[in-house]
């Protein structure tokens, strides 16, 4: 009986070690940059909608510093500049 219990305990430990070793792969750095840039873009658009153009410009520039090829951020930044008279 003790041998059976020890066998199940050992098997359980092995399964636990294997399961924890199969963690998800590291996130893709490009996806992380895109997500960060999108967050700044969203904040910038929200600031633009509420009339806070200075903060909108700041957030949209942050988005573009992370992800240069983001047409919607370029467009929103142009709108923010238009509102500020630049």
Secondary structure by P-SEA (a helix, b strand, c coil): caaaaaaaaaaaaaaaaaaaaaccccccaaaaaaaaaaaaaaaaaaaaaacaaaaaaaaaaaaaaaccccaaaaaaaaaaaaaacc
